[in-house]
Each structure stands twice: as structure tokens, then as C-alpha cells.
Amino acid sequence: MQYRRWLAPVLLAVLVPHAHAQTRGAVGGLPSKNGSVHIHVVYADDRRAGGNLLVVLMQGSSSTPLERTYTNDAGKADLWNIPQGTYHVVVSGDGIQTTDSGLFEVDARQVSQSQYVTVRQAVAADAKAGGSKAGSVSASDLNVPTKARKELDKANEAMARKDWSKAVELLNKAIAIYPQYVGAYNNLGVVYSRLNDAAHEQQALEKAMSLDEHFAPACENLAKLYLRQKDFPHAETLLGKALSVDPNNGLDLTLLADTQYMERHYDAAIASARKAHDLPNEHPSVVHYIAAMAYEQENRQAEALAEFQTFLKEEPKGPRADHVRSDIAKMHSAQ
């Protein structure tokens, strides 16, 4: 049996919080010629689909999330500093059917480009019994004054420029205008994480949770903070809350599987990894690495090897694949 270990950073690089606006570097060794992509989510009659819909960016035809953001009230989501290459996005959220954009190309010759994603309204039969869910929009944020929302938008632009101090200033302005602004507190926590200020990060995210304990982005971001602190019980509780709102969130299921693994709940980790793998649209390939490690802890070597091999089928190239091949070689050597 192998000793219990924190999963290799090269495999589980998902512990950095995400907010409504992000900046990114090169992905997968692509050239650093970047552009911005503006996603417009609309209905078939060209009506705007509205705000707080989750937009997940993935490279090529893969199902591994690279970046997550949310639409604004106009149904628009901005993806900044995207390296040239081929991508697709998956859009999901309350009131719509989960929709894949299909492949599109980010061309470095275009500084900015737009992609339209046409979605359908979710049928009533698909809604959960017992009322609507909080999802990625807080009820208190439905009443945000326009002035406060503009400060948040400007803060997101500052975040895209990596101007963290300006982002803090603008987010605090938004909060001063509307003290119940859950989304602003969440983004403030993300900015503090970029500044490596864990104390203020935790304070901002806990404030967001106190205003709306079912606000999924804050649940996820605070859980990631607890994971970095290796406070696994609190992280598991928060990820459970986030998944009660968005049970098909592949990233959160992956984080939960990792948390359960670190708590020695190996069967639970395997079950969470299976749930992530069975999702219709997306799951990080790293869930198979987590499942493999859990199987190894239970001395189920054949199943561990199968999970490693599934990982390589989904992600055959790159440093993470090289790491998994090294683990497989160690297994064969030990045998």
C-alpha cells in the first residue's frame, strides 16, 4: 500500500479561485499571442439569455475546463488574454439547457472577437421539486444598484489587467454602495488570493457566505482556500453545498474526490470521481488519477491501472500524461 499523499500539483492545478473576470497565460505550450473572446448567450429569437450563467472554456475538443466565468445581465461573458488556438465553451445555469458552442478559433490577428451561443429554455419538467435553486446568482444581487454593478464591471476589467490594487479599490466601492453585494465580496476574495493575502481572502469569502450560504462561486472559492490550508473537513462541507446547487459541476466533483481521498475516504473518492466521469458535458481528466490513487490505497491494483490508462486516453500528451506514465512504470516495477 502506498503512503497517503497530496495529489501532485502538475495533475491537480485547480486550487486557484476563479471569478467573473480572469487573466490567463499560454496554455499547453501555445504561443503567447493572445486575444479576447466575448461570448454572447442568446435565445433562438435573439433575446439575451441574461446574467449569472456559467461559461466554461475548454481547449480543442477536450472536456477539461481551462477557465470559468459568468455572464452579465446582457448575457455576455468576457474571456481575456486567450492564447491562439481552438476552443469551445459550455454554457449552463438556471432556466436554460446546457449548451456546447462547438469549436471556434482564437486568431491572434484579431485583438477581439465575439462568439454567439444559442441556448434553449429549460422545460418545467426538468426543474427540481421544491422551488428554484440559488445557483450562481445570489437573490440579494438581483437588487444591485446600477452604480454598484458598474463598479464591479470596472473591477473585473482591472482584474483582467492584473491590476489587483485597483480591483480591490473598485470592489470596495461597489460594496460601499451596496453592502449586501455577494458577488463583489466573492470577487474581492479572488483578488486577495492573487495578492497571497489569505486572511483577507477568507474574510471576504466568509462575508459572501454569510450573506448567501448557497452562493455556489463563493462556496467553491472558500473550499479551495481550505484545501490550500489542508482543512479538508471544512472544504468537504462547502463543496457539498456547492454541489447541492450545481450537481453537474465537474470541477467541484473533482475537488470533492480529492478532498475525500485526503481524508482517507477512498470509496467516497472513487464514487465522486465516477460521478464526474459520467457527466454529459465535462469532467477534468484528473478525476481518473484520483480514482487510481484511491484504488491503490485499497490494494486494488488492476482497477488503479485501468484508471491511469483511462486518464491517458483522455489526456495522452503533456506533462500530466508524463507524470501518469511514471506512476504506471512504478506500479510495474513494484510488481
N, C-alpha and C positions, 0 to 999 in steps of 0.2 A: 504493500500500500504506500502511496506517495504521501509526503507531508503536505499539509494544507498550506496553500499559498495564495497571495493576492494575484489575480489574473494579470498576465504580462501587459504592460502599458501599450506595447505595439499592437496588441489584439483588442483591448478594451479602451479605446480612446474616446469614450463617450461621457466622461465625467465633467466636462466643461459646460456650464449652464448656457442655455440659448434664450434669446429674447426676440422681440418683434423685428429688430434690425440687427444684422450681423455683418462682420467683415471676414473675409477668408483669404488664404494664400493659395498657392498652387496645390492641385490635387493629383495624386498618382503620378508625379513626375512630369506633369504637363508644363508647357512653357508658361511663364508668368505674365503673359499678355492677357489682361483681364477686361471684362466688360460688365455692364449691369443689365439685369433682366427684370422686366416689370410684368408680373403675372396679373392678368385681369380675369376674374372669375365672373362669368355671366350665365344667365339662363338662355334657353333657346330663342326667346323673344328679345334678346339683347338687354334685358333688365340686369342690373348689377346684383350679384348674389349677396352682398352685404359683408359685415365685418366679423372678425374673430373666427374665420375658417382656417384650419390648419393646412399649410402648404409645405410639403416635404420634397426637397430636391435630391435627386439621385443621379449618379453618373452613368451614362450609357443606358443599357437595358437592365442594369443591376437592381437589386432590391435593398441595397444597403444605404440608409439615409446619410446624406452629407451635410444637410442643413435644414433647419425647420424654422418657419416664420408664420405669421398670421396676417390675414387680410385686414385692411382698414374698412371704414364704413362704406367706402366706394367699391369694395370688392377687389382692391388692389393690394398686392404684396410685392415688395421690392427685394431683390437679391443682388447684393453688391459685390464687386470685385470677384466675379466668377471667371476662372481661367477658361481659355478657349477649349472647346471640346463638345461632345454630345451629351445631352442630359434629358431627363424627363421629370415631371413633378406629379405628385399625387395630392389631390385636394379632398379634404374630408371635414366634417363638422355637423353641428346641429342643423337639421332641416334639409340637408342635401344628401344625395347618394355619392359615395366615394368614387372619385373620377380620376383616371390617369390621363395626362395631357398627350401622351405619345411622345416620341423622340423629337427633339429640336436641337439646333446647333447654336452655340455661342461663338460668334465670329468676332475675332479681335479687331477687325476693321470697322466694326460698329461699336461705338462707345456705349450706346444704349439701344436696347431693343425690347419689344413687347411680345408677349405670348398670351393668347386668349384661350381660356379653358371653359368649355360649355358644360354646365352641370344640370342635373335634374333634381327637382324637389323630392325629398324622401316621402314615400307613401305613408299614410297614417298607420297602417298595419305594422310598419317597421318600428314605430315608436315604442319605447318601453312603457309598460303599465306603471301607473303611479305618478305620472306627471313628467315634466321636462327635466332635463339634467342641466347642471351648471356648465359643464363643458369648459371650453376655452374662453368663455366670456363670463365675467362676473356680473351679477344682477346690479350691483351698485354702480358698475361702469356704464350702464345704459343711460344714466343721468349725468354723464360727464359734461360740464360746460364746454362750449366750443373753444374758448380761450385756453382751457387746460389741455384739451386734446391737441391744439396746435403746438403747445409747448412740448408735449410728448412726441409729436411728429418731428419737431426740430431736434429733440434729444436723440431720436433714432438716427437722424442724419449725422449727428455728431458721433454716434457710436460707429456708424459706417466708416467715418474718417479716423476712427480710433482716438478721437479727442475725448478721452474719458472724463477729464475735469469739467469740460463744457457740458457733457452729458449729465453729470451729477448736478450741475447748476440748473440746467433746464428741467430736469426731472423734479428737483426740489421746488421749482417754480410751479410746475403742474400740481404738485401735492399741496402747495400753499393755497392754490386756487380751489382745489377740490380734495380735502383731506381724506376722503374715502376712495381715492383713486387706486384700486387694487393693481391694475396693470402698470401704473407708474412705479409703485413700490416693487413689483416684480422686476421691472427693467432696472431699477436702481440697484437691486441685489445683484443683477448680472454685471452691471458696470463695476461694482465693488469687487466682484470676483476677478475681473480683468485687472484691477488695481492690487490684487492679492491682499485685500483688506477683508479677511474672513469675518471679523467681528461685526463690521457694518453690513456686510453681505447678509449675515444671519439675521441681524436686526431688521433689515428691510424686508427680507422674505418672510420672517415671522410676523411682521406687521401685515403683510399681504394676506397671510393665512388667518390672522385674527379677524380681518375684515370679511374674508370668504374662505372658509376651510376647504371648500370643494373646487377652488380655482386651480385647474389642472397644471398650468405652467408653473405656478408658484410651488405646488406640491412637488413637481418634478425637480425644479431647481434646488429647493431646500433638501430634497432627498440626495441630490448629487453632492451638496455640501457635506451632509452627514456621511456619505460614502467616502469622501476625501478625508474626513476625520475618523474613518473606520468605526463610526457609530451605527452599526448595522441594524439593531432593533428599531431605532427611530427612522432610519431610511426605509426599512421594510414597511412600516406603518404608513408613511407618506406615499410610497409607491402604490400601496394598496388603495389609498384614497384616489390617487390619480387614475388608476385602472378601473375603479368603480365608475368613474366619469367617462373614460375612454378605453374600454376593454380591448380594443383592437390596436393599441399603440405598441408597435413592435419594439421601439426603443425602451419604453418603460418595462415591458416584459423582460427584455434583456437585462436591464439593470436589476430587476427583481430576482431573476435567476442567479445573477452574480452575488447579490446580497444573501440569498438563501444558501448558496454554496459556501460563502464565508462564515455563515452561522452553522455549518455542518448539517444543514437540512437538505441532504443530497437528493432524496426522492422529490422534494418540492422543487428544487432547482431544475431537475430533469423535466418535471411536469410543466414548469413555466417556459422552459426552452421549447418544449413541444408545442405549447400554445402559440409561441411566437412564430415557429416554423409553419404552423398551419394557417397563418393569417392569409387572407386572399390577395393582399397587395404588397406588403412589405414586411421584412424582418431582417435584422442585421445578421450576416453570416456567422458572426462571432457567437451566436447562441449555441452553435454546434460545438464550439470549443468548450464552452461552459458545461454543456451536457457531457462531453467526453471526459472532462476533469472530474465531474461528479461520478460518472461510471467508474473511473479509475479508483476513486476513494472507496468504492464498494467492491473493488476487485472484479469488476465485470469488464475484462479487457477486450473481449470481442465487440461489445457494444460501444466501448470507448473508441476503438479503432474505426468502427463504422461512422461514428460522429465526426472524427477527424477527416475521414475520407469525404463525407458529405460537405464539410467546410471547404475542402479543396475543389470539389465540383462547383460550388457556388462562387468561390474566390480562388481561382487557380494561380494567379500571379500576384507579385508584390511581396513586401517584407512580412506581412502577416502570414501569407501562404508559406514562405520560407521558414517561419517560426514553427508552424504546424508540422511541416515535413521533418524538422529537427526533433520535435516531440515524438513523431512516429518512429524515427530512427532509434530514439532512446528506448521506446517500447520494445522494438525488435531486439535491441541489444540486451535488454534486461531478460527477455525470454530465452 
